[in-house]
Structures are given as C-alpha cells and as structure tokens.
Amino acid sequence: MNTQKNFPRVFSCEYFPPKDDEARAKLHDTTRELAQLKPKYFSVTYGAGGSTQSGTYDTVKWIRELGVDAAPHISCVGATRESIVDQLQAYKALGIKRIVALGGDLPSGMASPGEFRYAWQLVELIRKETADWFHIEVAAYPEMHPRAANFEEDLKHFRQKVDAGANAALTQYFYNVDAYVRFVAECEQLGLRLPIVPGIMPITNYKQLARFSDACGAEIPRWIRKRLEGFGDDLDSIRAFGFEVTVELCEELLAAGAPGLHFYTMNRAAPTGRIWQQLGL
Ligand code: FAD
C-alpha cells in the first residue's frame, strides 16, 4: 500500500451517455452540480460494438465545453482497427488527453470478437498510433473479472495491460476493502507501479445494485445484502444505510492509501455529491 500513498489523489466521476434530449438536459444539470465539487475529470462509458460511439463523443464534447476535463471510454472487442484509430484521432483533435481503454464485452448477436479480444491489445494500439498523447486508464478487478479462470491468471492479464503502456487503473466497484488491499499488495509484489483508484458505487436502489453486481461479479457482502433486503421498498432507509456504508468504505480506502476515488454516478448528482461532501474532499 505504501507506494499507492505516493501517488497524488485523483477524484473523478463516471457517466453513461444520455439516451434522449430529456436525459441530456438532466445530465447537464448533474454536471453543473458535480462540477462545483471539482472532480479531476468526468469519464463517459462506451457501448461495445459502437452502440453509443457518437453518444460518448458528443457527451465528452459538451462536458469539455462546460470547462471540465472529460475522459472517453473506448472498447476494442467487436471493433475494427480503423474505427478505433478514427476515434483516437477525433479525441486528439478535441484536445482530450485521458482515455479509459477497455476490452469490453461482445455485443449479443455478434458471433466473433473481430481482430481484438483483450484490452492490452487496445492499449498497445493506442500507444502505437498516438505515442504518449493519452494518459491511459485501464480496468482492474480486486474481486476478479467474472470470466477469469483464477486470480493469478487475471493478475497476469492485468500486468499485460500495464506492460503495454497503461498509466493508471480504475477498479470495478466492490464493498470489501480487504479485496482492494490484497489486490494492490499483489500488484506491488509484481513490481507494478501505477495508481489503482477504487471505483465506488453509491447504494440507492437494492434491486438495481443486485442486478449489476450479478452481471459484473462484484460481491455485496452478506451483512449489507441482508440489511438492504430487510428494508423492502423503503427507499429512504435504503438510501440512509447505503450512504453510511459507502462513506465508511471510502474513508477506509483513503486511510489504506487509495490514490483517489472514481464514482459511478449513474448520471445522478445527489448520491455522489452527498458522499463527496461528507468525506470533505
Ligand atoms: P480485459 O483486460 O481484456 O480482460 C477481460 C478478461 O479477459 C479477463 O477475465 C482477463 O483475465 C482476460 N484476459 C485478458 N487478457 C488475456 C489473455 N491474453 N489471455 C486470456 N485471457 C485474457 N464496459 C463497456 O462496455 N463500456 C464501458 O465504458 C466500460 N467501462 C468500464 C469502466 C471500468 C472502470 C470497469 C472496471 C469496467 C468497465 N466496463 C465497460 C466493463 C468491461 O468492459 C468488462 O468488464 C469487460 O468484460 C472486460 O473489459 P477489460 O477491459 O477488463 O478487459
């Protein structure tokens, strides 16, 4: 953990591209609110297979116009080399300097991943095409990627992304501090020297959280799950308890040396904003 403490702390927020005009207008308001907290950047997710390629670009563009830094996510499974290079050039022309490079998931209905299977290949391509223009963030999984055969294999593959030129990592969300501490320690044993910033998912809706967690392999510890289940449809109690749990998680992570926090905002200002203010960031 000691080397993580040496990295400057970076606090950031994540969005997904809005689907329509109403959602876009709401996200403008969210951004104005969250921008007051001065996150280092807003990152914008990307649908594998190009489903939100223009949505990601447009969102990144208007976030920049509000005077805040934005980082597009870009994924390679199902994409062609040409389409990736086009995106890199477009972002470069926009003055974007930070990018989140992902393998992504094969979109349903698409039989073959195409020429790219893994994120390390994307990192390699970005470095080859744009040298050191971009600060590259990659994904990390303290509780293991759901498709990984075992922890050691997953760590080996994480290392491959770092060796290909990643500058930093953002983790999948989790609620077990020990999983993060152990992951960071094992990275350090391998000699990996890069900031590994924990991803934080505010808890506001149990059913949605359970669905996401099943899909992405994040564990909701039993005691948290049981308490949340016990609240039934009482959203106020879920939010109050979720707030306490998430604030405590963030405090413990920062005390353990985490070099910042990356908030999965779900395009809403209040849940992230309240945690941010409580932490006094
Ligand atoms: P990889 O690093 O390629 O890993 C994927 C799997 O392949 C792992 O199990 C790994 O162990 C294995 N692997 C890697 N290399 C090899 C190899 N050489 N041989 C064999 N196995 C290997 N998804 C989106 O669609 N859009 C987004 O915007 C998005 N943003 C995300 C942001 C963050 C911070 C995180 C944590 C995840 C995000 N995801 C997003 C989800 C991500 O795309 C999925 O988890 C995807 O399944 C894996 O992407 P990756 O970059 O981790 O891939």
Residues whose N, C-alpha, C, O or C-beta is under 5 A from the ligand:
A	BS01	FAD	T45 Y46 G47 A48 H73 A101 L102 G103 G104 D105 R117 Y118 A119 W120 A139 A140 H145 R147 A148 E153 D154 H157 L170 T171 Q172
